[in-house]
């Protein structure tokens, strides 16, 4: 929704100022189809050549993702902290034997099923389960645990960022591709140099539409979408930091509630639950952690 509002503002202000200054839209409209064919075709072709098919597919999903924004909301962070508290509490109270069934089949776990939005992020669930499972087989060095988790987060973030980098590269190249389209228009104009000034002026104006569209698409369309996708990827990586902080804190023999509180401090400020909100949620989680649930 916000992206659409931004694009409307861009188009209204850019073309509105042109018309208000006395510009003639018929020159732009006449040149736009073939200029856009040259710019769009060249940029899409270069995009396909410079990326794997996997990245091309991810870029398409990334564009949709840049419109949707981050999938994580305020309540999701509180739910994640509560889930981590329940898992670590179960581990501390009843040991690895009680925890392993939840880790082996999280989609049927009575703990994970309480938080369906968390469960929908299968990468995060695998991340949590894998490292808790490592702890059940005596992976006890907190420093090694922290290093392994950090490397895993970096790998995941790098893979997530591939389509964003590809789109940003496309945005960076669009002004030059616009110049290519403009040069073709100039070549066409030079072939009609014997025409009246009025016709030549229109042809030169049409050629310049290529440069204009290349710059407009780069800095007002594709570039902003790539930037928004980067922000979305950054936001969606925060839960991994929370999970790492809580699990490493537990591995360092901190009380479970202290480890969760430290993780809460890593929550983005705009979404972080207050100390009181977290305490209330954890009290409810303690009451809900019955032998049947565990």
Secondary structure, DSSP 4 states (H G I P E B T S, - for coil): -HHHHHHHHHHHHHHHHHHHTT--HHHHHHHHHHHHHHHHHHHHHHHHHHS-HHHHHHHHHHHHHHHH--S--HHHHHHHHHHHHHHHHHHHHH-HHHHHHHHHTGGG-TTGGG-HHHHT-HHHHHHHHHHHHHHHTT---HHHHHHHHHHHHHHHHHHHHHHHHHHHHHHHHHHHHHHHHHHHHHHHHHTTTTS-HHHHHHHHHHHHHHHHHHHHHIIIIIHHHHHHHHHHHHHHHHHHHHHHHHHHHHHTT--HHHHHHHHHTTS-TTTPPPHHHHHHHHHHHHHH--TTT-
